Each structure stands twice: as structure tokens, then as C-alpha cells.
Amino acid sequence: MTLASTSDAQVNRLWGAVCAFAGLFLLVWALSWVKASVLYEDLQNRCGELHTASFPFEKSCTYEDGTVENANSLLFDGIFFGSLAAALACLTVVFTIEASRRK
């Protein structure tokens, strides 16, 4: 296997990783929209203190005793932002490899 074909295979794997991480990001974003806009659409009718966020979508309620209903978990937010960061990191590496090839 030549050096050029090894480098092409590496770039192809990185493009695959970019697509996978971007797909995961979009999937989690869609799930958060469904959860906030469809499943808990009527939350404002039965909640005194409603909190909303748009990135990622969230609609949560805080009650007087301190309990929170429908907030995104840390794992959910970690997957959301982690997949975005991983996709951007892989994309940066791909562009760096391509730029070094053209020199």
C-alpha cells in the first residue's frame, strides 16, 4: 500500500467520522425538539415557573419544593455538545490534511 492510498483511506475514515458525529448531533437535536415541543407542549399550563431554551430545545418546570420536571440531563447535553465538538474537530483535521497535500 502506498503512502498516498494510506492517506486517502485516513481522510475517508475522517469524513465518515464527521458524518457520524454530525448525524448524532442532528438526531439528539431532533429528539430535544420533539421532547420540548410535542411531548411537553402543555407544560406551561400546569407550571408556575417555566424555563425554556432553544439550543438544545428544552422546556422545563421548577416547582416550589425545588424539583425540576422535563429538564435535559447532563448526559443528553454532553452527547449533544460532544458530538458537535467531535464533528468540528474531525472536520478541522480533514481540512488540515487536505491543505498540507496541496502545498
Backbone as CSV, one residue per row, in Angstrom:
resi,resn,N_x,N_y,N_z,CA_x,CA_y,CA_z,C_x,C_y,C_z
1,MET,0.846,-1.163,0.000,0.000,0.000,0.000,0.896,1.232,0.000
2,THR,0.602,2.158,-0.869,1.435,3.346,-0.987,1.031,4.387,0.048
3,LEU,1.892,5.363,0.175,1.638,6.432,1.133,0.397,7.230,0.755
4,ALA,0.191,7.458,-0.538,-0.977,8.226,-0.994,-2.274,7.476,-0.704
5,SER,-2.292,6.175,-0.930,-3.525,5.413,-0.681,-3.800,5.293,0.822
6,THR,-2.754,5.236,1.631,-2.939,5.223,3.082,-3.522,6.542,3.555
7,SER,-3.028,7.629,3.004,-3.539,8.947,3.368,-4.987,9.116,2.902
8,ASP,-5.309,8.604,1.716,-6.695,8.670,1.224,-7.630,7.879,2.129
9,ALA,-7.194,6.714,2.573,-8.017,5.898,3.466,-8.233,6.618,4.800
10,GLN,-7.206,7.272,5.293,-7.320,8.016,6.544,-8.308,9.175,6.398
11,VAL,-8.236,9.894,5.294,-9.156,11.008,5.059,-10.593,10.486,4.916
12,ASN,-10.756,9.353,4.229,-12.093,8.775,4.084,-12.678,8.369,5.438
13,ARG,-11.850,7.798,6.307,-12.327,7.444,7.649,-12.697,8.693,8.441
14,LEU,-11.922,9.751,8.292,-12.241,11.001,8.988,-13.542,11.605,8.470
15,TRP,-13.771,11.550,7.149,-15.044,12.035,6.605,-16.201,11.203,7.141
16,GLY,-15.997,9.906,7.289,-17.022,9.052,7.880,-17.309,9.442,9.322
17,ALA,-16.267,9.763,10.063,-16.448,10.193,11.459,-17.190,11.523,11.516
18,VAL,-16.859,12.442,10.616,-17.565,13.727,10.571,-19.050,13.496,10.336
19,CYS,-19.374,12.644,9.374,-20.784,12.358,9.069,-21.481,11.679,10.247
20,ALA,-20.809,10.750,10.903,-21.415,10.055,12.039,-21.676,11.006,13.197
21,PHE,-20.701,11.831,13.538,-20.884,12.776,14.649,-21.936,13.832,14.306
22,ALA,-21.942,14.310,13.061,-22.956,15.285,12.657,-24.345,14.654,12.686
23,GLY,-24.453,13.404,12.264,-25.736,12.700,12.327,-26.216,12.522,13.750
24,LEU,-25.309,12.180,14.657,-25.667,12.046,16.070,-26.130,13.384,16.642
25,PHE,-25.422,14.453,16.295,-25.800,15.789,16.733,-27.215,16.134,16.266
26,LEU,-27.506,15.899,14.986,-28.828,16.214,14.450,-29.919,15.334,15.061
27,LEU,-29.603,14.073,15.324,-30.564,13.171,15.951,-30.924,13.647,17.363
28,VAL,-29.937,14.014,18.143,-30.184,14.479,19.513,-30.922,15.820,19.485
29,TRP,-30.598,16.670,18.526,-31.301,17.939,18.394,-32.775,17.703,18.059
30,ALA,-33.048,16.775,17.150,-34.428,16.445,16.805,-35.169,15.840,17.997
31,LEU,-34.513,14.979,18.747,-35.139,14.409,19.940,-35.466,15.474,20.972
32,SER,-34.575,16.442,21.141,-34.848,17.507,22.108,-36.008,18.375,21.641
33,TRP,-36.124,18.602,20.331,-37.261,19.376,19.815,-38.574,18.631,20.040
34,VAL,-38.584,17.328,19.752,-39.791,16.530,19.956,-40.187,16.527,21.426
35,LYS,-39.208,16.374,22.283,-39.484,16.347,23.730,-40.053,17.682,24.200
36,ALA,-39.492,18.796,23.745,-39.928,20.113,24.210,-41.210,20.585,23.530
37,SER,-41.350,20.308,22.250,-42.465,20.886,21.503,-43.659,19.965,21.345
38,VAL,-43.472,18.672,21.438,-44.568,17.739,21.218,-44.994,17.072,22.524
39,LEU,-44.054,16.448,23.213,-44.403,15.695,24.411,-44.829,16.590,25.572
40,TYR,-44.152,17.696,25.755,-44.434,18.580,26.888,-44.948,19.935,26.411
41,GLU,-45.799,19.917,25.399,-46.344,21.156,24.854,-47.213,21.895,25.867
42,ASP,-47.940,21.162,26.691,-48.844,21.781,27.651,-48.204,22.062,29.009
43,LEU,-46.906,22.016,29.104,-46.225,22.218,30.385,-46.487,23.609,30.959
44,GLN,-46.593,24.631,30.106,-46.822,25.988,30.614,-48.197,26.139,31.258
45,ASN,-49.142,25.271,30.939,-50.479,25.354,31.529,-50.504,24.887,32.981
46,ARG,-49.577,24.037,33.375,-49.580,23.490,34.731,-48.316,23.807,35.514
47,CYS,-47.578,24.780,35.050,-46.303,25.118,35.693,-46.303,26.581,36.107
48,GLY,-45.783,26.842,37.293,-45.684,28.212,37.761,-44.455,28.921,37.219
49,GLU,-43.322,28.244,37.216,-42.067,28.845,36.768,-41.498,28.025,35.610
50,LEU,-41.771,28.456,34.386,-41.368,27.751,33.182,-40.042,28.289,32.665
51,HIS,-39.137,27.386,32.325,-37.842,27.748,31.736,-37.783,27.158,30.337
52,THR,-37.369,27.965,29.375,-37.214,27.466,28.009,-35.809,27.767,27.519
53,ALA,-35.337,26.911,26.632,-34.041,27.098,25.980,-34.198,26.650,24.537
54,SER,-33.438,27.258,23.648,-33.577,26.906,22.240,-32.375,26.156,21.681
55,PHE,-31.293,26.032,22.423,-30.122,25.311,21.911,-29.480,24.527,23.025
56,PRO,-29.727,23.266,23.190,-30.770,22.453,22.566,-32.133,22.819,23.148
57,PHE,-33.165,22.444,22.435,-34.520,22.764,22.858,-34.787,22.164,24.230
58,GLU,-35.384,22.970,25.078,-35.737,22.488,26.404,-36.895,23.318,26.940
59,LYS,-37.819,22.643,27.565,-38.927,23.293,28.249,-39.059,22.585,29.585
60,SER,-38.683,23.260,30.673,-38.689,22.618,31.978,-39.450,23.477,32.982
61,CYS,-39.851,22.821,34.044,-40.642,23.476,35.076,-39.960,23.268,36.427
62,THR,-39.835,24.344,37.195,-39.287,24.277,38.540,-40.421,24.536,39.526
63,TYR,-40.612,23.618,40.457,-41.679,23.741,41.447,-41.138,24.387,42.722
64,GLU,-42.033,24.775,43.609,-41.653,25.479,44.838,-40.776,24.641,45.756
65,ASP,-40.953,23.315,45.720,-40.142,22.460,46.596,-38.757,22.167,46.024
66,GLY,-38.439,22.745,44.851,-37.117,22.589,44.263,-36.997,21.498,43.219
67,THR,-38.035,20.729,43.004,-37.984,19.684,41.985,-38.125,20.297,40.602
68,VAL,-37.484,19.644,39.639,-37.496,20.106,38.252,-38.082,19.004,37.392
69,GLU,-38.989,19.393,36.500,-39.622,18.440,35.597,-39.208,18.746,34.161
70,ASN,-38.835,17.708,33.430,-38.556,17.752,31.999,-37.262,18.463,31.619
71,ALA,-36.328,18.644,32.481,-35.047,19.251,32.111,-34.183,18.222,31.396
72,ASN,-33.363,18.692,30.462,-32.424,17.797,29.790,-31.365,17.336,30.782
73,SER,-30.994,16.071,30.695,-29.982,15.536,31.605,-28.589,15.974,31.170
74,LEU,-27.641,15.845,32.075,-26.256,16.173,31.738,-25.710,15.242,30.658
75,LEU,-26.133,13.984,30.692,-25.702,13.038,29.658,-26.224,13.460,28.295
76,PHE,-27.485,13.858,28.232,-28.096,14.314,26.985,-27.366,15.542,26.443
77,ASP,-27.150,16.536,27.303,-26.422,17.732,26.874,-24.977,17.414,26.515
78,GLY,-24.361,16.479,27.234,-22.988,16.082,26.919,-22.878,15.433,25.555
79,ILE,-23.825,14.562,25.230,-23.828,13.937,23.904,-24.073,14.986,22.831
80,PHE,-24.987,15.913,23.104,-25.316,16.964,22.142,-24.086,17.816,21.811
81,PHE,-23.490,18.406,22.824,-22.347,19.289,22.592,-21.078,18.510,22.253
82,GLY,-20.925,17.303,22.804,-19.753,16.482,22.495,-19.720,16.038,21.043
83,SER,-20.878,15.650,20.497,-20.911,15.235,19.098,-20.643,16.418,18.174
84,LEU,-21.124,17.600,18.544,-20.826,18.790,17.747,-19.328,19.094,17.777
85,ALA,-18.733,19.040,18.948,-17.296,19.321,19.077,-16.461,18.276,18.343
86,ALA,-16.848,17.007,18.433,-16.100,15.951,17.750,-16.203,16.101,16.233
87,ALA,-17.388,16.457,15.737,-17.550,16.665,14.300,-16.680,17.823,13.826
88,LEU,-16.653,18.906,14.576,-15.822,20.052,14.205,-14.339,19.724,14.285
89,ALA,-13.929,18.940,15.281,-12.515,18.553,15.398,-12.093,17.673,14.225
90,CYS,-12.925,16.695,13.876,-12.601,15.827,12.739,-12.576,16.618,11.439
91,LEU,-13.500,17.552,11.292,-13.541,18.384,10.091,-12.290,19.246,9.989
92,THR,-11.820,19.767,11.107,-10.588,20.557,11.126,-9.393,19.713,10.707
93,VAL,-9.327,18.477,11.190,-8.220,17.584,10.818,-8.272,17.264,9.329
94,VAL,-9.470,17.008,8.800,-9.602,16.714,7.367,-9.115,17.889,6.544
95,PHE,-9.554,19.100,6.895,-9.127,20.275,6.139,-7.632,20.530,6.273
96,THR,-7.063,20.235,7.431,-5.620,20.389,7.617,-4.852,19.406,6.741
97,ILE,-5.300,18.163,6.677,-4.645,17.164,5.829,-4.744,17.563,4.359
98,GLU,-5.930,18.007,3.948,-6.114,18.414,2.555,-5.269,19.622,2.209
99,ALA,-5.145,20.574,3.128,-4.328,21.767,2.876,-2.848,21.408,2.789
100,SER,-2.398,20.454,3.611,-0.987,20.058,3.563,-0.672,19.287,2.287
101,ARG,-1.640,18.598,1.739,-1.435,17.882,0.475,-1.256,18.855,-0.695
102,ARG,-1.929,19.951,-0.656,-1.914,20.883,-1.786,-0.659,21.744,-1.823
103,LYS,0.120,21.749,-0.764,1.343,22.569,-0.736,2.419,21.970,-1.576
